[in-house]
Amino acid sequence: MVQFLTGRVMRVAAQAAVLTAVIGGTVLYARHSTDVTLVLDGVASVVQTDAGDVRGLLAEEGVHVGRRDLVAPDPASPLREGQRVVVRFARPLTVTVDGRPRAYWTTELTVAEALTALHIRSDGARLSTSRSEPLGRAGLQVVLSHPKRVTVVAGGTARDVTTTAASVADLLAEQGLEPGPADQLSALPGSPVVDGLVLALTRIERRLVTVTEPVPPATVRRPAADLPSGQERTVDPGRPGTRRTVYEVVLADGRPTGRTALRSVVVTPPAPRVISVGSGPAAATDVGRVSTTDVDGLNWGALARCESGGNPRAVNPAGYYGLYQFSAGTWHAVGGSGLPTAAPPAEQLYRAKLLYRRGGAGQWGCGRHLFD
């Protein structure tokens, strides 16, 4: 009986030892398992880990971090029960400030936080996105425009405005200006708006205009044996005609800047001007001319330059011709035939000297230059 009890006691003791070992092992396992809070880009979760430090925790959870990423506490830090481990992944951020782009990496989670961390002033500025916009892992592009003073010239009228428009296209839309297909801008629509910008929008308009115009007569020269050589006579002064021309006129802000003839129709044909050109022997008056050596010393070149610009074919619409601007009557009075413009320069000079000998320098408005 004693042996039986002894054996039973021994069996119970053995079973108790085994149970104690199992329980002890369980207690030992529980003592090495740690509950921590893992926060990934602002999203928190409670995880149970056997890792002894932060690096081991991240490895267990399959969280891979790079040199730009933020891990707190440091990956080598040991883990404690209830500890909070924060991981923020770096993401690219491009910020264009008043037309100047710059690229950054940030671990901040919103646009506002990133701008503050990067010391980018945004008070009163216009942003292309909300300040509370979250920054995803793929990153974001943000356009930021501060208030600027600019001048807008539209339709010839200038006005000064304060704007936060980032581009010329934005500024036009803000001001309610829509360029037409032919209008001209002083800057490209995609150009950034900078302080002091002067933006000109020129309205271009094209119109068709019909104009009735004179058609000058052609000149027909015919030889005449009854005229001495070198002389001319107008037989028929001719008559100008008329034509109707359609022009495309370009207007810039309402002002004509150019025109192009599209089509033209002659309404009244011009009648030609007919001139007889002497082909006979030289006139008797040209033989043994009156000497004018007594007035050769006057400055006839200066007189011609003042009267006609030195052009022997010059014609004044008031009825004066040639180097010395003879009227037809005065020319004939000093022995000239035809018109002075048809005579050689030497003939015009000779007749001018004759006229001077008759009436002096007062015959010309520029007569004082004879004495230069």
Rosetta blueprint (number, residue, H / E / L):
1 M L
2 V H
3 Q H
4 F H
5 L H
6 T H
7 G H
8 R H
9 V H
10 M H
11 R H
12 V H
13 A H
14 A H
15 Q H
16 A H
17 A H
18 V H
19 L H
20 T H
21 A H
22 V H
23 I H
24 G H
25 G H
26 T H
27 V H
28 L H
29 Y H
30 A H
31 R H
32 H H
33 S L
34 T E
35 D E
36 V E
37 T E
38 L E
39 V E
40 L E
41 D L
42 G L
43 V E
44 A E
45 S E
46 V E
47 V E
48 Q E
49 T E
50 D L
51 A L
52 G L
53 D E
54 V H
55 R H
56 G H
57 L H
58 L H
59 A H
60 E H
61 E L
62 G L
63 V L
64 H L
65 V L
66 G L
67 R L
68 R L
69 D L
70 L E
71 V E
72 A E
73 P L
74 D L
75 P L
76 A L
77 S L
78 P E
79 L L
80 R L
81 E L
82 G L
83 Q L
84 R E
85 V E
86 V E
87 V E
88 R E
89 F L
90 A L
91 R E
92 P E
93 L E
94 T E
95 V E
96 T E
97 V E
98 D L
99 G L
100 R E
101 P E
102 R E
103 A E
104 Y E
105 W E
106 T E
107 T L
108 E L
109 L L
110 T E
111 V H
112 A H
113 E H
114 A H
115 L H
116 T H
117 A H
118 L L
119 H L
120 I L
121 R L
122 S L
123 D L
124 G L
125 A L
126 R E
127 L E
128 S L
129 T L
130 S L
131 R L
132 S L
133 E L
134 P E
135 L L
136 G L
137 R L
138 A L
139 G L
140 L E
141 Q E
142 V E
143 V E
144 L E
145 S E
146 H L
147 P L
148 K E
149 R E
150 V E
151 T E
152 V E
153 V E
154 A E
155 G L
156 G L
157 T E
158 A E
159 R E
160 D E
161 V E
162 T E
163 T E
164 T L
165 A L
166 A L
167 S E
168 V H
169 A H
170 D H
171 L H
172 L H
173 A H
174 E H
175 Q L
176 G L
177 L L
178 E L
179 P L
180 G L
181 P L
182 A L
183 D L
184 Q E
185 L E
186 S L
187 A L
188 L L
189 P L
190 G L
191 S L
192 P E
193 V L
194 V L
195 D L
196 G L
197 L L
198 V E
199 L E
200 A E
201 L E
202 T E
203 R L
204 I E
205 E E
206 R E
207 R E
208 L E
209 V E
210 T E
211 V E
212 T E
213 E E
214 P E
215 V E
216 P L
217 P L
218 A L
219 T E
220 V E
221 R E
222 R E
223 P E
224 A E
225 A E
226 D E
227 L E
228 P E
229 S L
230 G L
231 Q L
232 E E
233 R E
234 T E
235 V E
236 D E
237 P L
238 G L
239 R E
240 P L
241 G E
242 T E
243 R E
244 R E
245 T E
246 V E
247 Y E
248 E E
249 V E
250 V E
251 L E
252 A E
253 D L
254 G L
255 R E
256 P E
257 T E
258 G E
259 R E
260 T E
261 A E
262 L E
263 R E
264 S E
265 V E
266 V E
267 V E
268 T E
269 P L
270 P L
271 A E
272 P L
273 R E
274 V E
275 I E
276 S E
277 V E
278 G E
279 S E
280 G E
281 P L
282 A L
283 A L
284 A H
285 T H
286 D H
287 V L
288 G L
289 R L
290 V L
291 S L
292 T L
293 T H
294 D H
295 V H
296 D L
297 G L
298 L L
299 N L
300 W H
301 G H
302 A H
303 L H
304 A H
305 R H
306 C H
307 E H
308 S H
309 G L
310 G L
311 N L
312 P L
313 R L
314 A L
315 V E
316 N E
317 P L
318 A L
319 G L
320 Y E
321 Y E
322 G L
323 L L
324 Y L
325 Q L
326 F E
327 S E
328 A H
329 G H
330 T H
331 W H
332 H H
333 A H
334 V L
335 G L
336 G L
337 S L
338 G L
339 L L
340 P H
341 T H
342 A H
343 A L
344 P L
345 P H
346 A H
347 E H
348 Q H
349 L H
350 Y H
351 R H
352 A H
353 K H
354 L H
355 L H
356 Y H
357 R H
358 R H
359 G H
360 G L
361 A H
362 G H
363 Q H
364 W L
365 G L
366 C L
367 G H
368 R H
369 H H
370 L H
371 F H
372 D L
